[in-house]
Amino acid sequence: MKETTIPAKVEQKAPDTREESRTIVPPVDIFETENGLVVVADLPGVGRDNVEIGVDKNVLTLKGAPAGESREGTLLSEFRLVPYFRQFQLSEEVDQENIQAEMKYGVLTIHLPKVKAKQPRKITVSVAE
């Protein structure tokens, strides 16, 4: 049986084919409640400080960057943590000013409240003189 040794330095002769712009679409569950919608997204490896949530032109955007592992001393790495990215089209029924989010154990929960229905009102008629 022949022993193999790990070289002191691994040289890559082929160019790196992994694009830095790669992202993962995180799996989500969406629930409808009495008050609105709840979006639950799995973002393993992402901390609260590395999550971005935004709304622009009725589009909800989720971005998450996982905490990177130390690469010092690594001879060969075939697995890389990549960022998460997902977008949702929102209806006019979502109150975009009051969206709230919370993060716990790599699970992001976003609360999308419904717009309060305008109540019918009675208009009084005054006598013109």
Contacts in CASP RR format, 6 or more apart in sequence:
PFRMAT RR
TARGET T0000
AUTHOR 0000-0000-0000
METHOD contacts of the structure
MODEL  1
MKETTIPAKVEQKAPDTREESRTIVPPVDIFETENGLVVVADLPGVGRDN
VEIGVDKNVLTLKGAPAGESREGTLLSEFRLVPYFRQFQLSEEVDQENIQ
AEMKYGVLTIHLPKVKAKQPRKITVSVAE
6 75 0 8 1.000
7 75 0 8 1.000
9 75 0 8 1.000
10 75 0 8 1.000
10 76 0 8 1.000
18 80 0 8 1.000
22 82 0 8 1.000
23 82 0 8 1.000
23 83 0 8 1.000
23 84 0 8 1.000
23 85 0 8 1.000
24 82 0 8 1.000
24 83 0 8 1.000
24 84 0 8 1.000
24 85 0 8 1.000
25 84 0 8 1.000
25 85 0 8 1.000
25 86 0 8 1.000
26 41 0 8 1.000
26 42 0 8 1.000
26 43 0 8 1.000
26 62 0 8 1.000
26 84 0 8 1.000
26 86 0 8 1.000
27 41 0 8 1.000
27 42 0 8 1.000
28 39 0 8 1.000
28 40 0 8 1.000
28 41 0 8 1.000
28 42 0 8 1.000
28 86 0 8 1.000
29 39 0 8 1.000
29 40 0 8 1.000
30 37 0 8 1.000
30 38 0 8 1.000
30 39 0 8 1.000
30 40 0 8 1.000
31 37 0 8 1.000
31 38 0 8 1.000
31 40 0 8 1.000
32 38 0 8 1.000
35 111 0 8 1.000
35 113 0 8 1.000
35 114 0 8 1.000
36 94 0 8 1.000
36 111 0 8 1.000
36 112 0 8 1.000
36 113 0 8 1.000
36 114 0 8 1.000
37 94 0 8 1.000
37 111 0 8 1.000
37 112 0 8 1.000
37 114 0 8 1.000
38 109 0 8 1.000
38 110 0 8 1.000
38 111 0 8 1.000
38 112 0 8 1.000
39 60 0 8 1.000
39 88 0 8 1.000
39 108 0 8 1.000
39 109 0 8 1.000
39 110 0 8 1.000
39 112 0 8 1.000
40 107 0 8 1.000
40 108 0 8 1.000
40 109 0 8 1.000
40 110 0 8 1.000
41 62 0 8 1.000
41 84 0 8 1.000
41 86 0 8 1.000
41 107 0 8 1.000
41 108 0 8 1.000
41 109 0 8 1.000
41 110 0 8 1.000
42 106 0 8 1.000
42 107 0 8 1.000
42 108 0 8 1.000
43 51 0 8 1.000
43 64 0 8 1.000
43 66 0 8 1.000
43 84 0 8 1.000
43 103 0 8 1.000
43 106 0 8 1.000
43 107 0 8 1.000
43 108 0 8 1.000
44 66 0 8 1.000
44 106 0 8 1.000
45 66 0 8 1.000
45 67 0 8 1.000
45 81 0 8 1.000
45 106 0 8 1.000
46 64 0 8 1.000
46 65 0 8 1.000
46 66 0 8 1.000
46 67 0 8 1.000
46 84 0 8 1.000
46 103 0 8 1.000
46 106 0 8 1.000
46 108 0 8 1.000
47 67 0 8 1.000
47 103 0 8 1.000
47 106 0 8 1.000
48 103 0 8 1.000
50 64 0 8 1.000
50 65 0 8 1.000
50 66 0 8 1.000
50 67 0 8 1.000
51 62 0 8 1.000
51 63 0 8 1.000
51 64 0 8 1.000
51 101 0 8 1.000
51 103 0 8 1.000
51 108 0 8 1.000
52 61 0 8 1.000
52 62 0 8 1.000
52 63 0 8 1.000
52 64 0 8 1.000
53 60 0 8 1.000
53 61 0 8 1.000
53 62 0 8 1.000
53 63 0 8 1.000
53 99 0 8 1.000
53 101 0 8 1.000
53 108 0 8 1.000
53 110 0 8 1.000
54 60 0 8 1.000
54 61 0 8 1.000
55 61 0 8 1.000
55 90 0 8 1.000
55 96 0 8 1.000
55 99 0 8 1.000
58 89 0 8 1.000
58 90 0 8 1.000
58 91 0 8 1.000
58 92 0 8 1.000
58 96 0 8 1.000
59 87 0 8 1.000
59 88 0 8 1.000
59 89 0 8 1.000
59 90 0 8 1.000
60 87 0 8 1.000
60 88 0 8 1.000
60 89 0 8 1.000
60 90 0 8 1.000
60 99 0 8 1.000
60 110 0 8 1.000
60 112 0 8 1.000
61 85 0 8 1.000
61 86 0 8 1.000
61 87 0 8 1.000
62 84 0 8 1.000
62 85 0 8 1.000
62 86 0 8 1.000
62 87 0 8 1.000
62 108 0 8 1.000
62 110 0 8 1.000
63 83 0 8 1.000
63 84 0 8 1.000
63 85 0 8 1.000
64 83 0 8 1.000
64 84 0 8 1.000
64 85 0 8 1.000
65 83 0 8 1.000
65 84 0 8 1.000
66 81 0 8 1.000
66 82 0 8 1.000
66 83 0 8 1.000
66 84 0 8 1.000
67 81 0 8 1.000
68 81 0 8 1.000
69 81 0 8 1.000
71 77 0 8 1.000
90 96 0 8 1.000
90 112 0 8 1.000
92 115 0 8 1.000
93 114 0 8 1.000
93 115 0 8 1.000
94 112 0 8 1.000
94 113 0 8 1.000
94 114 0 8 1.000
94 115 0 8 1.000
95 112 0 8 1.000
95 113 0 8 1.000
95 114 0 8 1.000
95 115 0 8 1.000
95 116 0 8 1.000
98 113 0 8 1.000
99 110 0 8 1.000
99 111 0 8 1.000
99 112 0 8 1.000
99 113 0 8 1.000
100 110 0 8 1.000
100 111 0 8 1.000
101 108 0 8 1.000
101 109 0 8 1.000
101 110 0 8 1.000
101 111 0 8 1.000
102 108 0 8 1.000
102 109 0 8 1.000
103 109 0 8 1.000
END
